[in-house]
Amino acid sequence: MACLGPKCSIYYMIISIWGIIMLALMGIFFQIRSVALFEDLKVDEHEWAAQNYSREFIQVVYQDNAINCWIAAGIYVLLFIFAFIQQRLNARQSYETS
């Protein structure tokens, strides 16, 4: 039984594809420690100062952000699979109805 309509499931599939691509690329760029993403790091100044402004602390924060991006991309993969199944169920229902 389909719980999404045909247009809604196609919409979710398109949004999921975009989310997968964008978040996977962001995860890669965080993994290679892109300087352009430094402003997107959640760095606590007091904690960084306690670490004597160490480079290792920033590398750990970059790694954490990369993992978060890949987890979000994985969630979008699950959403894509769900929307794809809904689309197939809608196609089967419309085929059986006609």
LUMFI-799000 format. One record per residue (C-alpha): y, z, x; residue in one letter. Coordinates in steps of 0.001 Angstrom, whole numbers, plus 500000, padded with zeros to 6 digits. Layout:
YZXA...
//
This chain:
500000500000500000M503309498897501458A506122501433501460C508730499009502896L509843495758501385G509509492447503205P513165492216504263K513321495843505366C510189495506507478S511571492396509196I514838494229509822Y512995497169511411Y510952494791513559M514111493129514907I515830496473515550I512681497755517256S512485494760519583I516102495269520581W515561499000521114G512471498406523243I514251495897525480I517445497924525838M515793501281526494L513194499844528869A515956498241530928L517991501435530901M514912503350532030G514449500919534910I518092501217535923F517923505004535800F514733504854537863Q516444502824540599I519442505177540349R522054502635539373S525538503827540256V526944502238537094A525019504788535011L526268507845536903F528775508671534166E525924508752531649D524145511540533507L524254514961531931K525234516951535002V526363520544534714D529045521038537370E528206524707537860H524506523991538320E525260521132540714W527618523382542685A524898526043542842A522657523392544392Q525370522764547033N526012519302545569Y522609518133546722S521471514564546377R518021515704545259E519521517343542165F521117514056541094I517866512190541751Q516020514598539474V518622514069536735V518284510281537093Y514496510617536828Q514769512796533716D517016510219532033N514595507415532949A511710509299531366I513779509986528231N514597506281527921C510942505319528245W509918507882525637I512518506472523229A511270502937523954A507761504140523121G508987505483519803I510499502070519088Y507100500503519878V505542502750517241L508263501774514758L507600498101515510F503875498543514886I504579500340511604F507010497627510457A504577494884511507F501792496459509457I504156496770506487Q505113493108506835Q501451492087506835R500759494227503767L503706492619501953N502511489146502915A499011489942501641R500367491366498356Q502525488300497725S499569486027498541Y497276487899496138E499949487909493418T500517484134493490S
//
